[in-house]
Amino acid sequence: MNWFDSLPAADTQVPCGSGTHTVRWEAGKLTLPSHPDAEAELVLGALGGDKPECVTVAEVWARHAADLVVLGMGPRCAADPVTVSWDEVAQQRGSLSGLTQAAPMPPGSGAPGPGAQRARRLAIARSFGAVAPAGSGARVSGLGSGPAAALARGMAEGTQRAQQRIELFQLLALGSALQFRLSGTVCAAWAEPDRAGERAALRPQFAAALSGRFAPAAQEWLGIDPDAVSVTPHEGPGWGTMRVSGSGGNRGLRASLPLGWLASVWACGLAVVGGHLVVAVEEPGFPEARVLALPAPDAAPVALTVRAVPDDSAAVPAWELCSERD
């Protein structure tokens, strides 16, 4: 079972060459339907050839698939869209122009179509049979000491930060549906059992990521002010804990949830279904899943079967309870 089994495929449009191409997320992977030989395209770029924007996007996605910075970008819930246009991506690239030759081509700048020279380069690329690992940016080392070296290091670091900012803008420009799926991918990567030690060192960051995304769900579930909600990461067996304090407008909610909740529940749109707060997914699936949910904060969790409500325009599915007769 995989966390993303409760999500349908999602498409977005990316400026590429003289038009736009479809980029598709499906079953946990980003695919490029318009570039069936994407691996050769990657090697072509490494050889100094023109790299299509779609391929650049796939590289950027892979580089940030476990990047915690992604969780600081949003969205927090489906009602909290983060909108970035490809024009803004181009503007960010323009600010980097002249500082580095490693900057990708702006969207729509006209990657050449199939031709003799491009075909020859693709043939060379295919002959390599593998893609060199994508780099993580310029290495700022070996510049010596003194004022000139310090200036060079500062410029290199500034260029690297600008490039990273451009990459984050690219990911946001993919739209809400893929933003949710990327956030889920990052959380799932960090939720792996063998990363418990690393999670412990980053506990405040994960608490912030959980609280920011759980708070809107708690407000929908109980009407509690999101500012009165806090969540700490839960480690070990079980789904965690939930406790409401105070009364009326002074109510607060403290919870502990595993980081994986953000992937299997939140990123799949399952946080609140039929007045229940979903705390775990027992059997992921689409359009039906089996979940563990709380009818009230002080109640024991119950197992429920939920079904996705058809809506192709939604970033993540909305769900409803299945009746007994279903």
C-alpha positions in Angstrom: 0.0 0.0 0.0 1.2 3.5 -0.8 0.1 6.8 0.6 -0.7 8.1 -2.9 -3.1 5.3 -3.7 -5.9 7.6 -2.5 -5.1 10.2 -5.2 -6.2 10.3 -8.8 -3.8 11.3 -11.6 -3.4 15.1 -12.1 -2.3 17.0 -15.2 -0.9 20.5 -15.6 0.3 22.6 -18.5 3.9 23.8 -18.8 5.2 26.2 -21.4 7.6 24.2 -23.6 9.2 25.3 -26.8 6.7 27.3 -28.9 3.6 25.9 -27.1 2.5 24.1 -23.9 2.9 20.5 -22.9 1.1 18.3 -20.4 3.0 17.2 -17.3 1.2 14.5 -15.4 1.4 13.2 -11.9 0.2 9.6 -11.5 0.8 6.9 -8.9 3.4 8.9 -7.1 5.5 9.8 -10.2 5.8 12.8 -12.5 5.6 11.8 -16.1 6.1 13.7 -19.4 3.6 12.5 -22.0 5.0 14.9 -24.6 8.5 13.7 -24.1 8.5 9.9 -24.4 12.4 9.9 -24.5 12.9 12.2 -21.5 16.0 10.3 -20.3 17.7 11.1 -23.6 16.6 14.7 -23.3 18.2 14.9 -19.9 21.5 13.6 -21.2 21.2 15.9 -24.2 21.0 18.8 -21.8 24.1 17.6 -19.9 26.0 17.6 -23.2 25.1 21.2 -23.7 22.1 20.8 -25.9 18.7 22.5 -25.5 16.7 21.1 -22.7 12.9 21.3 -22.9 11.1 23.1 -20.1 9.1 19.9 -19.3 12.4 18.0 -18.7 13.7 20.9 -16.5 10.6 20.7 -14.4 11.0 16.9 -13.9 14.6 17.5 -12.7 13.5 20.2 -10.3 10.7 18.0 -9.0 13.2 15.2 -8.3 15.6 17.6 -6.6 13.0 18.8 -4.2 11.1 15.6 -3.5 12.5 15.5 0.0 13.1 19.2 0.5 11.5 20.6 3.7 11.5 24.1 2.2 8.5 22.8 0.1 6.5 22.5 3.3 7.1 26.2 4.0 5.6 27.3 0.7 2.1 26.0 1.2 -0.7 25.3 0.5 -2.2 24.7 4.0 -5.6 23.5 2.7 -7.6 23.4 -0.5 -9.1 26.8 0.4 -5.6 28.3 0.6 -4.3 28.3 -2.9 -0.8 29.5 -3.7 -0.8 31.0 -7.2 2.4 31.6 -9.3 2.3 32.1 -13.0 4.9 31.0 -15.6 5.3 34.7 -16.4 6.6 35.2 -12.8 9.0 32.3 -13.3 10.3 34.0 -16.4 10.7 37.3 -14.4 12.7 35.5 -11.7 14.9 34.0 -14.4 15.4 37.5 -15.9 16.8 38.7 -12.6 19.4 36.0 -12.8 20.3 36.7 -16.4 24.0 37.4 -16.8 24.9 36.0 -13.4 25.2 32.4 -14.4 25.2 30.4 -17.6 23.6 27.5 -15.8 20.2 29.1 -15.6 17.5 27.1 -17.6 15.8 28.6 -20.6 12.8 30.8 -19.9 9.4 29.2 -20.6 8.4 29.7 -24.2 11.8 30.8 -25.4 11.7 28.4 -28.3 13.4 25.1 -27.9 14.2 23.8 -31.5 11.9 21.2 -33.0 13.1 17.9 -34.4 15.9 18.4 -37.0 19.0 16.8 -38.2 21.3 18.3 -35.6 18.9 17.6 -32.7 18.4 14.1 -33.9 22.1 13.5 -34.0 22.5 14.8 -30.4 19.6 12.7 -29.2 21.2 9.6 -30.7 24.4 10.4 -28.9 22.4 10.9 -25.7 20.7 7.6 -26.0 24.0 5.8 -26.5 25.0 6.8 -22.9 22.1 4.7 -21.6 21.9 6.5 -18.3 21.3 10.0 -16.9 24.0 11.7 -14.9 22.7 12.8 -11.5 21.3 16.2 -11.4 23.5 18.7 -9.5 22.4 20.6 -6.5 23.8 24.0 -7.6 27.1 25.7 -7.8 29.8 24.6 -5.4 31.2 27.6 -3.6 34.7 26.4 -2.8 38.3 26.6 -4.0 38.1 30.4 -4.3 41.0 31.2 -2.0 41.0 34.1 0.5 41.0 37.9 0.4 38.5 40.5 -0.6 38.2 39.3 -4.2 37.6 35.8 -3.1 35.0 36.9 -0.6 33.2 38.9 -3.3 33.3 35.9 -5.6 31.9 33.6 -2.9 29.2 36.1 -2.1 28.2 36.3 -5.8 28.2 32.6 -6.2 26.1 32.1 -3.1 23.7 34.8 -4.3 23.4 33.1 -7.6 22.7 29.8 -6.0 20.0 31.2 -3.8 18.4 32.9 -6.8 18.5 29.6 -8.7 16.8 27.8 -5.8 14.2 30.5 -5.7 13.5 30.0 -9.4 13.1 26.3 -8.9 10.6 26.8 -6.1 8.6 29.2 -8.3 8.6 26.5 -11.0 7.1 24.0 -8.6 4.4 26.5 -7.4 3.6 27.3 -11.0 2.5 23.7 -11.5 -0.7 24.5 -9.7 -2.5 23.4 -6.6 -3.0 19.8 -7.5 0.7 19.1 -8.0 1.6 21.3 -5.0 -0.4 19.0 -2.7 1.1 15.9 -4.3 4.7 17.3 -4.0 4.0 18.2 -0.3 2.8 14.6 0.2 5.9 13.3 -1.5 8.2 15.3 0.8 6.3 14.2 4.0 6.3 10.5 2.9 10.0 10.6 2.3 10.7 12.0 5.8 8.2 9.6 7.4 10.2 6.6 6.5 11.1 4.5 9.6 14.9 4.8 9.0 14.7 8.6 9.3 13.5 8.7 12.9 16.9 10.1 14.1 16.8 12.9 11.5 13.2 13.7 12.4 14.1 14.1 16.0 16.7 16.8 15.1 14.1 18.7 13.0 11.1 18.3 15.4 10.2 22.1 15.5 10.0 22.2 11.7 7.8 19.2 11.6 5.6 20.5 14.4 5.1 23.7 12.4 4.2 21.7 9.2 1.7 19.6 11.1 0.1 22.4 13.0 -0.3 24.7 9.9 -2.0 22.0 8.0 -4.0 20.4 10.8 -5.4 23.7 12.1 -7.8 24.3 9.1 -9.1 20.7 9.5 -9.7 21.2 13.2 -11.6 24.4 12.5 -13.8 22.6 10.0 -14.3 19.7 12.4 -14.9 21.5 15.7 -15.1 25.2 14.9 -11.9 25.8 16.9 -9.8 28.9 16.1 -6.8 27.7 14.1 -4.6 29.8 16.3 -5.6 27.7 19.3 -4.5 24.5 17.6 -1.1 22.9 18.0 0.3 19.6 16.9 3.5 17.7 17.8 5.0 14.9 15.8 4.0 11.4 17.1 6.6 8.6 17.0 6.0 5.0 17.7 2.9 2.8 17.4 -0.7 4.1 17.2 -2.1 7.1 15.4 -1.3 9.6 18.2 -3.4 11.6 20.7 -6.1 14.4 20.7 -7.2 16.6 23.6 -9.5 19.6 23.7 -9.2 22.1 26.6 -11.3 25.1 27.7 -14.8 25.8 26.5 -16.8 28.1 24.2 -14.6 30.6 22.4 -11.6 29.7 24.6 -11.4 26.1 23.4 -8.0 24.9 22.3 -6.9 21.6 20.8 -3.6 19.8 21.3 -2.8 16.8 19.2 0.1 14.5 18.3 0.1 12.9 14.9 2.7 11.1 12.9 4.4 13.0 10.1 3.0 10.4 7.7 -0.5 11.8 8.4 0.4 14.7 6.1 1.0 12.4 3.2 -1.7 9.7 3.6 -4.5 11.9 5.0 -4.0 15.6 4.4 -2.4 15.5 1.0 -5.2 13.2 -0.2 -8.0 15.5 1.0 -9.1 13.0 3.7 -8.7 15.2 6.8 -12.4 15.6 7.6 -15.0 13.3 6.1 -18.7 13.3 7.2 -18.0 15.1 10.5 -15.2 12.8 11.4 -11.5 13.6 11.7 -9.5 11.1 9.9 -6.4 10.1 11.9 -5.1 7.2 9.8 -5.7 5.4 6.5 -6.0 1.6 6.9 -6.6 0.8 3.2 -5.7 3.6 0.7 -7.5 3.6 -2.5 -9.4 5.7 -5.1 -12.3 6.2 -5.4 -12.8 4.2 -2.1 -10.6 4.0 0.9 -10.8 2.6 4.4 -9.9 5.0 7.2 -9.7 5.4 11.0 -11.5 8.5 12.2 -12.7 10.3 15.3 -16.3 11.2 15.6 -15.4 13.5 18.6 -12.1 14.4 20.3 -12.8 12.2 23.4 -14.2 9.2 21.4 -12.4 6.1 20.2 -11.5 6.0 16.5 -13.8 4.1 14.3 -13.2 2.3 11.0 -15.0 3.9 8.0 -15.3 3.4 4.3 -15.2 6.6 2.4 -15.8 7.4 -1.3 -14.4 10.2 -3.4 -17.0 12.7 -4.8 -16.5 13.2 -8.5 -14.9 16.6 -9.3 -12.2 16.7 -11.9 -11.5 20.4 -11.1 -10.6 19.9 -7.5 -6.9 20.0 -6.4 -7.5 17.0 -4.2 -10.6 14.8 -3.9 -13.5 15.6 -1.6 -14.8 12.5 0.2 -18.0 11.3 1.7 -19.0 8.4 4.0 -20.3 5.3 2.4 -23.6 4.1 3.8 -24.0 0.6 5.2 -26.0 -0.5 2.2 -23.2 0.5 -0.1 
